[in-house]
């Protein structure tokens, strides 16, 4: 029994030590968009952030947009979630990093293709005692489109029309040294950093995208079903 307890204690201590000594390796980049070429109803992108987990290659995003109806700013997460990869340029052996993402596909969805590229800067200090070979700057493009739509309120019969959009943006992104260093010194995850960035935006008066509410039709249907079930 004593031997088993000692073994368990050692295992727990090893696990705790492993957690404490784990080195966070995330990088926080800002985003800026500049529409280019012919666009339709496309002037709604304001900026945002990308959080790169260098160890896993995962990229999470938080993007600030303008509501075309209210003209108020809001943020949404996951719009540009994607992948970070590195590659050598043939003939020069110069290393580049690339971030790419694709969102949805179909007539009734927002369709997005996103890719940015940057030359890596060796041994960049990112905090937490970690130095990474990552780009300090990215540049590239985003293509996005969505179909127009309309809906009718079941109670008021008011028709709400949503404009479609289509366009392309030049995208620029820079490493945010202060945010990156703070995150890695605190050894927090990419997901936790995204929550912190959201809280920063809220302090600036930019709230998260509102969640859709249940429609009147759905409520009426549920009530009618419940009544029919309980009737003798």
Buried (B, 14 or more C-beta within 10 A) or exposed (E): EEEEEEEEEEEEEEEEEEEEEEEBBBBBBBBBBEBEEEBEBBEBBBBBBBBBBBBEEBBBBBBBBBEEEEEEBBBBBEBBBBBBEBEEEEEEEEBBBBBBBBBEEEEEEBBBBBBBBBEBBEEBEBBBEBEBEBBBBBEBBBBBBBBEEEEEEEEEEEEEEBEEBBBBBBBBBBBBBEBBBBBBBEBBBBEBBBEBBBEEBEEEEBEEEEEEEEBEEEEEEEEEEEEEEEEE
